[in-house]
Amino acid sequence: MRKLITILLGLWVGALAHGTAPVWVIDLDDVIEASSARYLSDSLDEARTSDVPLVVLRIDTPGGWMDSTRDIVKDILASPVPVAAYVSPEGASASSAGTYIVYASHVAAMAPATNIGSATPVRGDGEAMEPNLERKVVNDAVAQMRGLAELRGRNIEWAEKTVREATNLTASEALEQNVIDLMATDISALLAKIDGMALETKTGLVTLATEGSEHQVITNTWFDRSSVKTMLDALGDSLWWVIGIVLVIGEVVLPGTFLIWFAFAAFGVGLIGVVVDLSGMNQVVVFGLLSFASLSLGYLMRKRRGDPEVPAFADRTQAYMGKTYTVVEAIENGQGKIQVGDSVWLAEGEDCPIGGSVKVIDSRGNVLLIDVAPQNENPPN
């Protein structure tokens, strides 16, 4: 009977273990930037609602932006789900920003043949900071690192030294000097070694039960990790203003393409963003709605004033055929510009000086093909 009870208890415990959510592994293997911070923040929020027992940050980074690093540190400190920083694989490093993240995490671990350190703040362009500014920035970083070291019970002296002197440690040195908690060759070994650890999180004490646990690597989308995303993050709140300016320039270079109305929509999103914090998807939706409204309003305004130069969107150049216009940029070597209504268009054809009259005979895309008009034909504009 006792043997039967033992078997049933074993099956019950096994079923509970099988039903536990797997440990999440998130790779921070590039420059730490705004998209990295946002991705990690979203992942920790989802881990909390998914009852994930532990999040492992697999770190291999040369450093990154201080603001983004601070955001990551704040999210780790506020996380009810324990976070283990794991510098891996062999040959990886937790340089600069990575050091702050390791110190902030509930568990700090490194694989053999990895290193940590060089946490001195530097300018993004690599140039030296003005002495007074450098002193302020370094002292601020030192205070942050010392605070994290005190919170996690790690080496305070080395935390300050790596900021002031950009010192580095190997994994074995870091373990010996109480910079990290343990060394592990892989994720499975890490989960086995931290099993039973009691960790203080924002919501209370959590005891890990991770030996033999399954782990799942949480991947980010290509776009969020791309250089395009990095560029957009760097632009931040200025993004829609930049898009608007580019569209205005596009309208000047390619007149008659209606880019100006999309520019108005982009500026509109920029203005709304000043007073309302919109998510990326909502910004795109607002841009689409404003673009439609802007195009419609522009078309109705021109139609109401009876502008004969404005054709339907699909065949706008057809309204210009056979009409005479003024040259505003001399047509030389077959190329120049002419005034069409309130727009300037690219034109190709016979050479003609500024102020001359030309007649549109055909079009090629957004380029009007012209002939020099007889002297008795005056342009309508």
Secondary structure per residue as TSV (DSSP state, phi and psi in degrees):
chain	resnum	aa	ss	phi	psi
A	1	M	-	360.0	-43.8
A	2	R	H	-62.1	-37.3
A	3	K	H	-65.4	-39.6
A	4	L	H	-64.0	-42.5
A	5	I	H	-63.0	-40.8
A	6	T	H	-61.7	-42.1
A	7	I	H	-63.9	-44.8
A	8	L	H	-64.1	-41.0
A	9	L	H	-63.0	-38.5
A	10	G	H	-63.9	-42.9
A	11	L	H	-64.5	-39.1
A	12	W	H	-65.7	-45.3
A	13	V	H	-63.5	-40.1
A	14	G	H	-63.4	-39.8
A	15	A	H	-65.3	-40.0
A	16	L	H	-64.0	-42.5
A	17	A	H	-64.6	-39.0
A	18	H	H	-66.3	-31.0
A	19	G	H	-83.8	-6.7
A	20	T	S	-71.9	140.7
A	21	A	-	-62.4	143.6
A	22	P	-	-71.0	158.5
A	23	V	E	-68.4	137.6
A	24	W	E	-93.0	137.4
A	25	V	E	-116.8	121.8
A	26	I	E	-117.8	126.5
A	27	D	E	-88.3	124.5
A	28	L	E	-111.7	82.2
A	29	D	-	-119.7	32.5
A	30	D	S	-150.8	-171.9
A	31	V	-	-61.7	134.5
A	32	I	B	-77.8	119.2
A	33	E	-	-142.1	-173.2
A	34	A	H	-60.5	-39.5
A	35	S	H	-66.8	-33.7
A	36	S	H	-63.5	-46.1
A	37	A	H	-63.9	-43.2
A	38	R	H	-65.8	-41.3
A	39	Y	H	-62.8	-45.1
A	40	L	H	-66.8	-40.6
A	41	S	H	-59.9	-46.6
A	42	D	H	-62.7	-39.6
A	43	S	H	-66.0	-41.6
A	44	L	H	-66.5	-37.8
A	45	D	H	-62.4	-43.6
A	46	E	H	-68.9	-36.3
A	47	A	H	-61.4	-38.9
A	48	R	H	-63.5	-44.9
A	49	T	H	-76.0	-16.5
A	50	S	T	-98.3	7.4
A	51	D	T	57.0	37.2
A	52	V	-	-72.1	130.9
A	53	P	S	-75.1	-25.2
A	54	L	-	-161.5	141.6
A	55	V	E	-114.1	125.4
A	56	V	E	-104.2	122.8
A	57	L	E	-94.7	109.2
A	58	R	E	-87.8	108.6
A	59	I	E	-105.0	132.1
A	60	D	-	-152.6	88.1
A	61	T	B	-136.7	143.5
A	62	P	-	-82.1	-6.1
A	63	G	-	130.6	-158.1
A	64	G	B	167.3	-161.8
A	65	W	-	-79.4	136.8
A	66	M	H	-65.5	-41.1
A	67	D	H	-60.2	-43.2
A	68	S	H	-66.7	-38.2
A	69	T	H	-62.7	-43.3
A	70	R	H	-61.6	-39.5
A	71	D	H	-61.7	-42.4
A	72	I	H	-64.5	-44.9
A	73	V	H	-59.5	-44.7
A	74	K	H	-60.0	-42.9
A	75	D	H	-66.0	-37.5
A	76	I	H	-66.0	-45.1
A	77	L	H	-64.0	-31.9
A	78	A	H	-89.4	-4.2
A	79	S	-	-76.9	128.4
A	80	P	S	-75.2	-17.0
A	81	V	S	-91.3	125.3
A	82	P	-	-58.6	144.0
A	83	V	E	-121.4	127.8
A	84	A	E	-110.5	121.1
A	85	A	E	-87.6	128.8
A	86	Y	E	-133.0	106.8
A	87	V	E	-77.3	112.5
A	88	S	-	-164.1	156.1
A	89	P	S	-82.7	-169.9
A	90	E	T	-56.3	135.1
A	91	G	T	94.6	-8.6
A	92	A	-	-78.8	167.3
A	93	S	E	-142.2	150.8
A	94	A	E	-113.3	73.1
A	95	S	E	-85.2	150.1
A	96	S	T	49.7	-108.5
A	97	A	H	-55.6	-35.5
A	98	G	H	-61.3	-32.5
A	99	T	H	-66.0	-41.8
A	100	Y	H	-62.2	-41.0
A	101	I	H	-66.6	-41.0
A	102	V	H	-61.7	-46.2
A	103	Y	H	-64.7	-31.6
A	104	A	H	-76.5	-25.1
A	105	S	S	-72.1	153.8
A	106	H	S	-65.5	-35.1
A	107	V	E	-125.5	136.3
A	108	A	E	-120.0	122.0
A	109	A	E	-139.5	156.3
A	110	M	E	-140.3	148.0
A	111	A	-	-83.4	158.4
A	112	P	T	-58.4	153.0
A	113	A	T	62.3	33.7
A	114	T	-	-118.2	171.0
A	115	N	E	-143.9	163.6
A	116	I	E	-143.9	146.3
A	117	G	E	138.7	-151.4
A	118	S	-	51.5	53.3
A	119	A	-	-95.3	17.0
A	120	T	-	-71.1	127.4
A	121	P	-	-65.9	139.9
A	122	V	-	-134.6	161.9
A	123	R	-	-71.2	152.0
A	124	G	T	-62.2	-29.6
A	125	D	T	-90.5	3.4
A	126	G	S	82.8	-6.5
A	127	E	-	-77.7	156.7
A	128	A	-	-71.0	143.2
A	129	M	-	-81.7	155.8
A	130	E	-	-60.6	136.9
A	131	P	H	-50.3	-47.6
A	132	N	H	-63.9	-41.3
A	133	L	H	-65.5	-42.8
A	134	E	H	-59.7	-42.6
A	135	R	H	-61.8	-42.3
A	136	K	H	-64.4	-45.3
A	137	V	H	-65.6	-43.8
A	138	V	H	-65.5	-44.5
A	139	N	H	-62.5	-37.7
A	140	D	H	-63.8	-43.5
A	141	A	H	-66.0	-38.9
A	142	V	H	-60.7	-44.8
A	143	A	H	-61.5	-40.8
A	144	Q	H	-63.5	-47.3
A	145	M	H	-64.6	-41.6
A	146	R	H	-63.1	-40.4
A	147	G	H	-62.3	-41.9
A	148	L	H	-66.1	-39.6
A	149	A	H	-63.9	-41.6
A	150	E	H	-63.9	-42.8
A	151	L	H	-62.8	-41.8
A	152	R	H	-96.8	-0.5
A	153	G	T	70.2	36.9
A	154	R	-	-110.0	173.8
A	155	N	-	-59.7	109.8
A	156	I	H	-76.0	-41.2
A	157	E	H	-62.7	-44.3
A	158	W	H	-69.7	-32.8
A	159	A	H	-57.5	-42.6
A	160	E	H	-71.6	-38.6
A	161	K	H	-64.4	-38.9
A	162	T	H	-70.5	-24.1
A	163	V	H	-78.8	-45.8
A	164	R	H	-77.2	-35.3
A	165	E	H	-118.0	1.5
A	166	A	-	56.8	37.5
A	167	T	-	-72.8	158.3
A	168	N	E	-128.9	155.1
A	169	L	E	-133.9	146.1
A	170	T	E	-77.1	172.7
A	171	A	H	-62.0	-44.0
A	172	S	H	-67.1	-37.9
A	173	E	H	-66.4	-40.5
A	174	A	H	-62.9	-38.5
A	175	L	H	-68.1	-42.9
A	176	E	H	-64.0	-34.8
A	177	Q	T	-95.8	13.3
A	178	N	T	60.8	36.5
A	179	V	S	-88.3	-32.8
A	180	I	S	-125.1	169.5
A	181	D	S	-92.4	-30.4
A	182	L	E	-165.6	166.2
A	183	M	E	-114.3	145.2
A	184	A	-	-147.9	142.0
A	185	T	S	-78.8	-27.5
A	186	D	S	-156.8	-179.6
A	187	I	H	-62.0	-42.8
A	188	S	H	-61.5	-42.2
A	189	A	H	-65.6	-37.9
A	190	L	H	-61.2	-47.3
A	191	L	H	-64.3	-33.5
A	192	A	H	-70.0	-40.0
A	193	K	H	-72.9	-30.6
A	194	I	S	-91.7	-2.2
A	195	D	T	-57.4	129.6
A	196	G	T	91.3	-7.1
A	197	M	-	-64.9	139.4
A	198	A	E	-103.0	118.6
A	199	L	E	-118.4	137.0
A	200	E	E	-89.7	113.2
A	201	T	E	-105.3	179.4
A	202	K	T	-61.2	-28.6
A	203	T	T	-105.2	6.0
A	204	G	E	134.2	-174.1
A	205	L	E	-79.1	133.1
A	206	V	E	-125.4	127.5
A	207	T	E	-101.9	123.5
A	208	L	-	-77.0	139.5
A	209	A	-	-129.6	78.8
A	210	T	-	-115.7	-7.2
A	211	E	T	-64.2	125.8
A	212	G	T	79.2	3.0
A	213	S	-	-69.2	148.0
A	214	E	-	-76.1	153.1
A	215	H	E	-131.8	149.3
A	216	Q	E	-127.4	126.0
A	217	V	E	-81.9	121.1
A	218	I	E	-93.2	115.7
A	219	T	-	-99.4	149.3
A	220	N	-	-93.8	161.4
A	221	T	-	-74.8	157.1
A	222	W	T	-58.0	-41.7
A	223	F	G	-64.1	-42.0
A	224	D	G	-65.9	-20.2
A	225	R	G	-106.0	5.0
A	226	S	S	-87.2	165.3
A	227	S	H	-66.9	-27.7
A	228	V	H	-62.9	-44.0
A	229	K	H	-64.1	-39.1
A	230	T	H	-60.8	-43.5
A	231	M	H	-63.3	-43.4
A	232	L	H	-65.2	-38.3
A	233	D	H	-64.1	-38.4
A	234	A	H	-64.3	-35.0
A	235	L	H	-71.9	-33.7
A	236	G	G	56.0	-130.6
A	237	D	G	-66.6	-14.6
A	238	S	G	-82.9	-5.8
A	239	L	H	-52.9	-51.7
A	240	W	H	-70.9	-29.0
A	241	W	H	-67.3	-39.7
A	242	V	H	-65.1	-43.5
A	243	I	H	-59.8	-43.9
A	244	G	H	-60.1	-44.0
A	245	I	H	-63.9	-42.1
A	246	V	H	-61.6	-40.6
A	247	L	H	-66.7	-37.8
A	248	V	H	-62.4	-44.5
A	249	I	H	-61.0	-39.8
A	250	G	H	-62.5	-37.1
A	251	E	H	-66.0	-36.5
A	252	V	H	-68.7	-42.5
A	253	V	H	-73.0	-38.9
A	254	L	S	-121.5	73.4
A	255	P	T	-61.5	147.5
A	256	G	T	84.9	6.1
A	257	T	S	-91.0	1.0
A	258	F	-	66.5	16.5
A	259	L	H	-64.0	-26.6
A	260	I	H	-60.9	-33.6
A	261	W	H	-71.8	-34.8
A	262	F	H	-68.5	-33.1
A	263	A	H	-62.3	-42.6
A	264	F	H	-59.7	-39.4
A	265	A	H	-64.7	-41.7
A	266	A	H	-63.2	-43.0
A	267	F	H	-62.9	-35.5
A	268	G	H	-62.7	-43.0
A	269	V	H	-63.6	-39.9
A	270	G	H	-60.0	-42.0
A	271	L	H	-66.1	-43.2
A	272	I	H	-62.6	-38.1
A	273	G	H	-64.0	-20.1
A	274	V	H	-68.2	-33.8
A	275	V	H	-109.4	-19.2
A	276	V	S	-128.3	132.1
A	277	D	-	-85.4	101.8
A	278	L	-	-99.5	140.8
A	279	S	-	-70.6	166.0
A	280	G	H	-57.6	-43.9
A	281	M	H	-65.4	-42.0
A	282	N	H	-64.7	-34.3
A	283	Q	H	-62.3	-42.1
A	284	V	H	-64.7	-41.9
A	285	V	H	-62.9	-45.8
A	286	V	H	-62.1	-40.8
A	287	F	H	-61.2	-42.0
A	288	G	H	-62.8	-43.8
A	289	L	H	-66.0	-43.6
A	290	L	H	-67.4	-33.6
A	291	S	H	-63.9	-45.3
A	292	F	H	-61.9	-44.9
A	293	A	H	-64.8	-41.1
A	294	S	H	-65.9	-44.6
A	295	L	H	-62.1	-44.7
A	296	S	H	-64.4	-43.8
A	297	L	H	-64.1	-43.4
A	298	G	H	-61.8	-42.2
A	299	Y	H	-64.8	-43.4
A	300	L	H	-66.2	-37.9
A	301	M	H	-63.3	-45.1
A	302	R	H	-68.9	-37.8
A	303	K	H	-66.4	-38.8
A	304	R	H	-65.6	-37.1
A	305	R	T	-83.6	1.5
A	306	G	T	67.9	35.1
A	307	D	-	-69.9	112.8
A	308	P	T	-74.5	-9.8
A	309	E	T	-86.7	-4.6
A	310	V	-	-103.1	106.6
A	311	P	-	-85.8	177.4
A	312	A	-	-63.6	157.3
A	313	F	G	-56.6	-41.2
A	314	A	G	-74.0	-26.8
A	315	D	G	-133.9	43.2
A	316	R	G	-58.9	-35.2
A	317	T	G	-72.5	-19.9
A	318	Q	G	-65.8	-27.0
A	319	A	G	-72.2	-14.4
A	320	Y	G	-93.6	-10.8
A	321	M	T	-61.4	132.3
A	322	G	T	79.0	1.4
A	323	K	-	-99.0	157.6
A	324	T	E	-106.5	136.7
A	325	Y	E	-136.4	168.7
A	326	T	E	-98.0	139.2
A	327	V	E	-79.4	125.6
A	328	V	E	-109.5	-14.4
A	329	E	E	-136.6	116.1
A	330	A	E	-44.6	133.4
A	331	I	E	-84.8	107.2
A	332	E	E	-126.3	139.9
A	333	N	T	53.8	32.5
A	334	G	T	85.5	3.1
A	335	Q	E	-135.9	143.5
A	336	G	E	-175.2	-158.3
A	337	K	E	-138.9	148.4
A	338	I	E	-129.7	156.6
A	339	Q	E	-90.7	122.6
A	340	V	E	-124.2	103.9
A	341	G	T	62.6	-123.0
A	342	D	T	-102.9	16.7
A	343	S	E	-121.3	158.0
A	344	V	E	-111.4	128.2
A	345	W	E	-115.2	149.6
A	346	L	E	-71.4	141.1
A	347	A	E	-137.2	148.7
A	348	E	E	-133.5	141.2
A	349	G	E	155.8	-150.1
A	350	E	S	-64.2	143.7
A	351	D	-	-62.4	141.3
A	352	C	B	-155.4	137.4
A	353	P	-	-76.5	168.9
A	354	I	T	-60.5	135.3
A	355	G	T	92.6	-11.7
A	356	G	-	-72.6	162.8
A	357	S	E	-105.3	135.9
A	358	V	E	-133.0	155.1
A	359	K	E	-114.0	133.5
A	360	V	E	-78.4	125.7
A	361	I	E	-113.6	-18.5
A	362	D	E	-168.5	179.9
A	363	S	E	-144.5	154.8
A	364	R	E	-135.8	98.7
A	365	G	T	64.6	-120.2
A	366	N	T	-100.8	18.1
A	367	V	E	-110.9	128.5
A	368	L	E	-92.7	132.2
A	369	L	E	-94.8	130.2
A	370	I	E	-130.0	161.6
A	371	D	E	-124.1	150.6
A	372	V	E	-65.7	129.4
A	373	A	-	-81.6	149.8
A	374	P	-	-56.8	152.2
A	375	Q	T	-62.6	-25.6
A	376	N	T	-82.3	-0.6
A	377	E	-	-103.0	115.5
A	378	N	-	-98.6	141.0
A	379	P	-	-69.0	149.8
A	380	P	-	-72.8	-17.2
A	381	N	-	-108.0	360.0
